[in-house]
Amino acid sequence: MIEILQEYWQAYLWSDGYKLTGLAMTMWLLVLSVAIGFVMSVPLAVARVSKNSIIRGPVWFYTYVFRGTPLYIQLLVFYSGMYSLDLVREQPLLDMFFRQGFNCVVLAFALNTCAYTTEIFAGVIKSTPYGEIEAARAYGMSSFTLYRRIIIPSMLRRALPYYGNEVILMLHATTVAFTATVPDILKVARDVNSATYASFEAFGIAAALYAAIAFALVWLFRRCELRWLAFMKPQAH
């Protein structure tokens, strides 16, 4: 293992000398997909709990499709399926976008995590204490102000434990990025295994890197929960 680390440690961590690889690429995929998915999921969660079926229906269908099909299949559809369509190849912007495996991976990851996050946020909105809503309405808040000042901030705090799990699951899901030739940690490990035939060492290093990221994420979300969910802890008397 020492020889592998000496020769390939840079490829595992950030670069093979030509492009971003390994840990840096995995983190970049995770941050991009989670950030895009988070921004999209907040308004979609509000639409998901709407009493208007015309607003609620399309969001339900989107989350149903992306939660009901494997991420690996979704990635293949975007990476291989979309570019096989004449409509995509004839449009310069679409042709340029879907020709790049990295773009297809980010798109598939963002839409997938957005679907799960939307359902998490929608569930938390539905469980908002009725007293908070009644108190806000007693102050004369409009529906827009009610969501902006009460429901969405409360949702973001109370969803933290569930959202932390979703981010860690998204980290694990990045292991399918190699399908689109994106050089993430697993892609580097596969290349090292092919070059050295030292399977245990090559994939063992990859496992240690994924575990280190997961532990760091767990620690970060626990710190956030201690800060923003302190009001939910039992009070000592």
Summary of the structure (lengths in Angstrom):
residues: 237
radius of gyration: 21.4
end to end distance: 54.8
largest distance: 70.0
contacts: 714
relative contact order: 0.14
helix: 84%
strand: 1%
